[in-house]
Amino acid sequence: MAEAVGGVIGARTADDSIGSAVKDAVITGLIAFLLFVVIVGLKTENAQERLVLVNRLGLAVALAALAAGVRLLLDLFFWRGARARAASEPLLPAGSIILLLGLSYIIGAYFFIVPGASEGLATAAADIFGAEEWRARTRIAIQLLSFAFLAAFVVLTAMGLVLIARRALRLAGIGAGREASKSFLAELGAQFGLALLVIAVVLPLLVVGPQQRYALETASQVLTYIMLGWGLNVVVGLAGLLDLGYVAFYAVGAYSYALIGTQFGWSFWVCLPLAGMFAALWGIILGFPVLRLRGDYLAIVTLAFGEIIRIVLLNWYSLTNGPNGISRIPRVTFFGLDFDRNGENTFHGFFGLEFDGVHRVIFMYYIILCLALLVNFVTMRLRKLPIGRAWEALREDEIACRSLGINTVTTKLTAFAIGAMFAGFAGSFFATRQGFISPESFTFHESALVLAIVVLGGLGSQLGIVIAAVALIGSGELFRDLEEYRMLIFGASMVAIMVWRPRGFVSSRMPTVVLNERRAISGSHVKEGAG
């Protein structure tokens, strides 16, 4: 009798949860429709020297329905009953998960890789709706969905392989068995960072065909911003010093390599440490005047420093060539082997290969990957040293930090110098990758973008910065063809992130120093994600 009553109560609770989720989805759809009617549903066009109001209510209804569907899915699968699912077994058996992964790969690979597949479906959509503009919209939507399917397949497969390898090593008696008590889902999620590293290493082998060059160029750009984010994370996330002129060190590194390489003919490998040293020197020069500044005043001074560097580069024509920039910057070589088509010491000639421009792209991708991993390794090691703990103490409370006998002068200067050095490395890579630099590449927008990556990823989080850089830079490339909707989607995603994860993607922190056991600290228990 008790079991029957409990079953009835559970069924009513589930029905109430579903009914409430549907109600929230309907309300969300109505609110979204009212917003999209004004933003998207009505468009003005210039026709015969006068403005004409074009009705696009169908598109507004479609977007509102999409918002309602997303809200319904979030209510049913993420927000409601999350605790009950976390304590239960996986929702699907292993066979079903493998089947879904296989279907996602087939669908994604077919529409993203096979030529003409997305175009054929887009043509069919244009014929159904009777409007030519639906062809481009459908093609973009298909490419985005197929890319999402492929990305989910690659990431989940890599996580599964890493988990299988770790379990095999554990059964063989290699490695600690600390994770054996975790559930399958928790243990699988713990492999996310390592899975991203595996994907990054084998990315040139995963993407082949006409999309390979574009994918690797985009990945190199994302890794550059990850490297910049990790460098700024030392200043903002660890030391708590708000720096709005970080792009200045990026510019110093790029111009240092460009000037030394073009004037003296030195190679990239010789100029790379020099560019980092010059940027670190300018970091110390910036650090001295701002030793007594905090908060908004520090932000204003660093912002002015970034603009001063840009204006100097713009007006010092005899050295930097002014607004014309510096061109013909020496390219990086593989142990003296050039990636040119013709020449004596060429890469393809030495290894007996046919010339292919993608060889240089792959080599540049692995260079920035190694530089980013080096920056991550150095940062993680510094966090465990006394200087890293001094940065965290300075971030929490400068007065208490000074009362403990910590020299705040050297602590601030080292934070500025090391963060600037990492930016100098990224700048030198940017110069050799582009082959041309100008002051327009180092505006305040770059500093704001890097700071947004650090804040959205979570202050002090290395993995969070990777996720934020992929989300911001990668989404910018994916939505490039959407034209008028691109900034709208970008702004909506930023608002959604601020509402969903106000302290960043990774809001929990692992303390640097522990007494008994290492436990994650929730971002809601610490100051601005510190801990």
Beta strands, then each sheet from edge to edge (+ up, - down):
strand 1: 42-46
strand 2: 51-55
strand 3: 326-327
strand 4: 436-437
sheet 1: 1+ 2-
sheet 2: 3+ 4-
end
